[in-house]
């Protein structure tokens, strides 16, 4: 959240910039206004000086030639030449040409008044010597009016002053305008940001409220779900327990009453068969009946075994599993490892049966499909849960495929575990063996 | 309200402006520096007396001035020297009428030879003018030129650069004398328009300008297709190989000048101090004597008394 204090400017930027730019603008205007006319004046005067010097030298060369021919009367002979040079000077800037003799007096017929007038004018003078055999016998003076250069420079002052003021104004106003513009934009941005922040804060608050409500609802739903799951688990465990109890009862009934009745019938039939007075026909009937009774007894034993592993009731989970392993090893010649740790007595019947059935079903799968050489069984109980692990080094299989097709009774195994609120983990891949790990809760079972 | 003035910036700007001003002042003063000629500081008027001390003649009679005067003056001087063996006479090469007048004023020479009237500023120098001959100013052309006659309009066209070729197709090369030349002045007296045309040619630098009669005569003789103004006396005396053109069909000769059929003529005169030296006075008297006039006449010139009334 950006606070208002962060943007409250302690400096008025346009005014600050204006105060800094004004001296520069004044300097720029002054420099531009003065520089060009000054440069024009200096360069113009230099050019004029060169022109005057050139005119003087040109005239001096001409007169020197004349003087060489007339060393005595040259100063008189040159008068017409000087007048001609003066009247028809090559440059319009050359105002005057005068030739003086060795006494520095003009050789021409220029009236004194005209010379005085020349003295009053603003002229730039240059001279060159008139020589005969390298000896100076006079001097040519040439003059040019400086007024045009000065006037030109003065004429330039006004436009360059205007130009300087224009440039200075640009230099002054452009950045200030830009800063003002930027400041306006920044203010608008801040305003927009503020509104966004307010809207965001409102949205945030409403979202928080919504999230809180939803969280509470979710939490309640979760609690409810958990309760229901717990209840379901309890009911499942109870159902399984009841189922197992019912199975036990039926098995016991079959074993105790039906088995004993059948055994008694067999004894009776055996007595009838072995009595001497029994006819051969009856003996044969009795023998056939004994056979029927034996097969029925076998069916009853199988049904009892299917209804529930009676060995669990007889010896408990640990010894039953160990015996199962021993029988398996003996029957299949596969090496077995069995680690049973901390299995207490009095485990819930559903859990004991589930553990026994899982091991039994797994060993059956190993015998049928795994082509394993070694199988290990691990069973560990801690106060809250019991874990069962069966591993083999067989050919393995695709777990997902097997679960989808339910070819190995795996789905039933998993459902049994989940009904008891446990965790089912099966790891296998072709050629890498198989590992089944199951954890079942003991609390509340 | 906060104050954003920056005294340091202003001080810097003022300092820079002062530097700029100083540079400007230095630049202007150095650019404007020029040595003034010494004659502007002098206050004595140069017309109040000779500019130089007189040069002693040493018994020599010195004459100098316009080149137009030289042929006839030399003839007169030779004749004068033969009749006055004690008197040595020296006629300098041309220094022009103006130079002659200045030299006479400065007493560097004894007699100035002029071929034009005195200018206004020269009339105040206290000098005396004594005419001794008149001579036709001729339009002389190079000997190769096929044409032999020019109208006054043709003459103006020549100097204006409008006529560019002679009738045989040869390019016309006009030769000008410097401004104030006596021959040009003589033509201007008859054809005032000539001054404007001549002056314009000067300003445009159209033609080559020569500063003496001898240079003009040599240039006409040596430049194919050339034409210029000189005087008949010089041509005849020096037997110059040039062609003298008729003007408006009139040949320049004593008879046509006397009859005033030929328009261009100039007067040759001696100029001396108000009180000439005895030798100068003798020479002038000799020139105006019958023998002198005969010599003038023989040279193709016209003695002054035979043409009274001419300008």
Interface residues (C-beta under 8 A of the other chain):
Chain A: X11 X12 X15 X16 X18 X19 X20 X23 X24 X26 X27 X30 X31 X34 X38 X41 X42 X45 X46 X49 X52 X66 X69 X70 X72 X73 X76 X77 X78 X79 X80 X81 X83 X84 X87 X88 X98 X100 X101 X103 X104 X105 X106 X107 X109 X110 X111 X112 X115 X116 X118 X119 X123 X124 X125 X126 X127 X141 X146
Chain B: X2 X4 X5 X6 X9 X10 X12 X13 X16 X17 X20 X21 X23 X24 X27 X28 X31 X32 X34 X35 X36 X37 X38 X39 X40 X41 X42 X43 X44 X45 X46 X47 X51 X52 X64 X92 X93 X94 X95 X96 X98 X99 X100 X102 X103 X106 X108 X109 X121 X122 X178 X179 X180 X181 X202 X203 X205 X209 X211
